[in-house]
């Protein structure tokens, strides 16, 4: 059971932070794997990613684990983009509309 009483480990969030979506290790370097088919995202991978995030927060993550966390973060983000892409185009339209209403863009 996850931090929020959910039985689905895919929804588990790091026990150190209820809002841990991207670890500091993954923020440092985001290399896109060009030409590679995205890896399948599994509960086992997510559980391991959360364990590594906990270790990173605790300051006990070694260099091998840091590299593993970076790979898992990239795989998780690729999976999220594939199954639940952010509605960026709608956000751009809304931004433009608000800018026009504020008089900062021509009608």
C-alpha positions in Angstrom: 0.0 0.0 0.0 1.3 3.4 -0.9 1.6 6.5 1.2 -2.0 7.5 0.4 -3.5 4.1 1.2 -3.6 3.1 -2.5 -3.1 -0.5 -3.3 -1.6 0.3 -6.7 2.3 0.6 -6.4 2.3 2.5 -9.7 0.7 5.4 -7.8 3.4 5.2 -5.1 5.1 8.5 -4.4 8.4 8.8 -2.5 7.8 8.6 1.2 10.2 11.5 1.7 8.1 13.9 -0.4 4.4 13.7 -1.3 5.2 15.8 -4.4 8.4 14.0 -5.7 7.9 13.9 -9.4 11.4 14.5 -10.6 14.5 13.8 -8.5 17.4 16.2 -8.3 19.6 13.7 -10.1 17.3 13.6 -13.1 17.0 17.4 -13.2 20.8 17.7 -13.7 20.8 15.9 -17.0 18.0 15.0 -19.3 19.3 13.1 -22.3 16.7 12.0 -24.8 17.2 8.6 -26.2 16.9 9.3 -30.0 15.7 6.5 -32.2 15.1 4.1 -29.3 11.7 2.6 -28.6 10.4 3.7 -25.2 10.8 1.0 -22.5 7.7 -0.4 -20.9 7.0 1.1 -17.5 6.3 -1.4 -14.8 5.3 -1.4 -11.1 8.6 -2.9 -10.3 10.5 -0.1 -12.0 8.4 2.5 -10.3 9.0 0.9 -6.8 12.7 0.9 -7.5 12.6 4.5 -8.7 10.9 5.5 -5.5 13.5 3.6 -3.4 16.3 5.4 -5.2 14.6 8.8 -4.7 14.3 8.0 -1.0 18.0 7.1 -0.9 18.9 10.3 -2.8 17.0 12.4 -0.3 18.7 10.6 2.6 22.1 11.3 1.0 23.0 7.6 0.7 22.7 7.2 -3.1 26.0 6.0 -4.7 27.1 6.9 -8.3 25.8 3.6 -9.8 22.4 4.1 -8.2 22.4 7.8 -9.4 22.9 6.6 -13.0 20.1 4.0 -12.5 17.8 6.7 -11.1 18.5 9.0 -14.1 17.6 6.2 -16.5 14.4 5.3 -14.5 13.4 8.9 -14.4 13.7 9.3 -18.2 11.8 6.1 -18.7 9.0 7.2 -16.4 8.7 10.6 -18.0 8.7 9.0 -21.5 5.9 6.7 -20.3 3.9 9.7 -18.9 4.3 11.7 -22.1 3.1 8.7 -24.1 0.0 7.8 -21.9 -0.9 11.3 -20.6 0.6 14.0 -22.6 0.3 17.5 -21.2 -2.3 19.7 -23.0 0.4 22.2 -23.9 -1.4 23.5 -27.1 -4.5 24.3 -25.1 -2.3 26.2 -22.6 -0.7 28.2 -25.4 -4.1 29.2 -26.8 -5.3 30.3 -23.4 -2.1 32.3 -22.8 -2.5 34.1 -26.1 -6.2 34.8 -25.4 -5.3 36.3 -22.0 -2.5 38.3 -23.5 -4.9 39.8 -26.1 -7.4 40.6 -23.4 -4.7 42.3 -21.4 -3.8 44.4 -24.4 -0.4 42.9 -24.8 -1.1 41.2 -28.1 -2.9 42.6 -31.2 -6.5 41.5 -31.7 
